Structures are given as structure tokens and as C-alpha cells.
Amino acid sequence: ATGGTAAGTSVTYTLTGSSTGYDLNETVVYAGWNDNGRDGQGYTISYSTVANPTNFTTLTTASYNPASIPGGTPSADRLSIYSASGGPLAQHVAAVQFTFANVENGYSGYSEIQVFGVPSSAPLAISSSTVSAGKLVLAGSGGTPGGTYSWLTSTNVAAPVSTWTTNTTGVFESNG
């Protein structure tokens, strides 16, 4: 697809093979042209989740226009988008959409669009909760067998998770 009016203005990739979706780690886009003047990249990356596959949320907008290139010289560039913290860009992703913007002289040549990630873990499903001897006991499914978990609390559910208090950690049993 290209950013110009003579071709497509967006492309959507449906990610198959995982019923829980994918945790996206990085996107890499290669663009180029056989001469100078059309080597910029411009697009918005959006994603939908397994829980709502037709509703797309904007992940980021990319705008890259390299410095001047001598006339007649082919040009190409690579743009990578990833999380600075090393965590996923988005979780439980069902589809990724690139919506192209008119960049340098109205066109760009996109030669490769790559999306990297791993299948998402199943979300935890709490099937029952009881209080026994003053302790909250939860039962459910969806944890990774042998995987670790942390129990966090906060008085403000809108606060970033990094500010919540870790009360305890543990390990899921063999059934998750």
C-alpha cells in the first residue's frame, strides 16, 4: 500500500493462531524509493483486542522524513517502534492496522511491514471468592502453570500499576 491517492491508504493484518491474541513487542517498517524526494514515512498504528476485535485503538503515530538526499539517488529507511521499558506495546491483540498519511510529495514506497510478538497468556478468570479465617480465598483458572503472580492493592484504581502496593507474590499450582 502507499500513502498516495492512487493506491491504498491503510492495511489491516488480522493475527490468527492464538485464541487469546498476541502481546506486541515491536513493529519494523522499511520504506524507500528509486530516487530522492519520496523516502519519508508517515502512518498511525492502531490495534484491536480479542475482547473487541472491530474497535481499533491508536497505539502511536510515526512520522519520519530523512534529511535531503542528492538528486537521483535511491533512498531507503527503516523505522522501529518498541517499548522503552521492554514490555509489550499492547496485549491480547487481534489485529494491527497501519493508516498511511501523505508524506513527502504524497507517496512512499513501503517494502516491508513487520510485527513482532508472542501469544498472550490467558486472562485469569475468578470462579469463586470466599472468606476463611479472615483471609480472602479466590479460585479460578487461566494462570500459567508454575508461573508467578503478584497481589497488588491501591486506594486509587486509576493510578498507574507501578504505584500500587505489592502485598504478596506466589506461584500458580500445576493447573494454573
N, C-alpha and C positions, 0 to 999 in steps of 0.2 A: 504494500500500500504506500501511497505517497501523500504528502501534505497538500498537494495542489488540487485544483478542481477537476482535473482530467482523470483522476483516479480516486480510490477510496480515501476517506478521511478518518477511518477508525478500523481497528481489528480487535476481535474478541476471541480469546482462547479459553475453551472450556476444559478444565482439568479433570480427567477421568482416572479411575483406578483406585480411588480411596473414598469410602463412604463418609469419612469424617473430614474430607478436604485436605488441604495442604498448608503447611506453615511456609510462607515465602521468605527466603533469605536474601535474595539478590536478583536484580534484573540487569542484563547487559545488552546494549543496543549498538550495533555497528551501522554507520551511515557513510555514504560517500557519493562522489560524482566524478565523471570522467574529465572535468575541468574545474576551475575555481568558481566561486560565486554561488554554489548551492550545496555547501557542505555542513550547514547548521542542522541542529536537531531541536525539535520542539514538540512536546506532547504531554498529555496528562495520563497518568497511570491510575486506573481505578480497579477495584476488585469487588466481587460478591462472595458471600459466605454460603456454606451448605444450608444454614438456617434460613437464608433469604436469598436464593440464587438469582433473582431478577432485579434486585436492588443493588446498584453499584455505589461504592463509597470511594471518594478520591483518596488515593494514597500519597501522591506527590505530583508536582508539575516539573518537568525538565525543560530547560532552555539553555542550549549551548550553541554558541556561534564562534568558531575559532578565528584567530587573527587573520589578516589578509594573506592570501596565498598568491604567488606570482601567476599571471595570466597563462592559461593553457595547461597548468599543472594539475594532474588528478589529485583529489583530496579524499581523505577518509578519516573518521574519528570513531572512538569507542567511548560510550558513556555507561558507567556502572552506578547503580543505586543500591545501597545496602545500609543496614543499621549501624551507626557508630558504636552502639553498645554491644553489638554481636548477636543480639536477639533477633527474632523474626520481624519482618516488616509488617506482616499480617498473618493471622491464624485462621484455620478452618476455611480456607479459600476454595471456592468452587469454580470461579472464572476470573480471568485477568483481561482488562480492556485497555488498549492504547488508543487515545483520541489525539490525532495529529493536529498541530497548529501550522498555519502558514509561516514558514521560517524564510530564511534568506531567498529572495527572489521567487517566493511562492512554492518552491519544490525542495524536496530532499529525497535522496535515494537510500532507503533502509534495506540493508542486505541481510541482517540477522537480528532477530529479537529473541533473546534467551531469558527464561525464567527458571530460577533455581529454588529448590525447597525440598521438604520431606513430608511424608504423610503426617497429618495431625493426630495427636493422641485423642482417644475417645473422651468426650467430656464426662465428668463424674455425674452420676445420677444417684441422688439420695432417695432411697426407697422407704426408710423409716427413721424416726428420731424418738428417743426416749430419754428420760432422766432416771438414773440409777445411782443411789448413794450420793446424790448431789453432783453427779457428773453427767454431761451430755453424751449420749451414745448414738452415733449415726451409723446406718448400714446402707450400702448401695453397691454400685458397680461402675466400672469404667476406668478405674485406676490401672496403671501399668504394673503387672505382677512384679514384685520385688523392687518397684520404683519408690522413690522417696516423695514425701509430701511435707508441707508446712501448714500449720494452722495459724492464720493471721486474724487480727481484730483491729477495728478502728471505730472511733465515735463519729467519724465523718466518711460515709461510704463514697463520697465524691472525691476524696483525697487520693492522690497518686498511691498506688500499691507500695511503692518504695518507702512511704512514710508510715505504713501500718506496722503494728507491733507483732513480732513473731512470738507466739505463745508456746508452741511445741513443734517438733518435727517427728517424723516416723517413717516407717517402711510399710508399703502395702503387702498384704499376705499373698500367697501363691495364686489366688484367683483374681487379684487386683481389687 
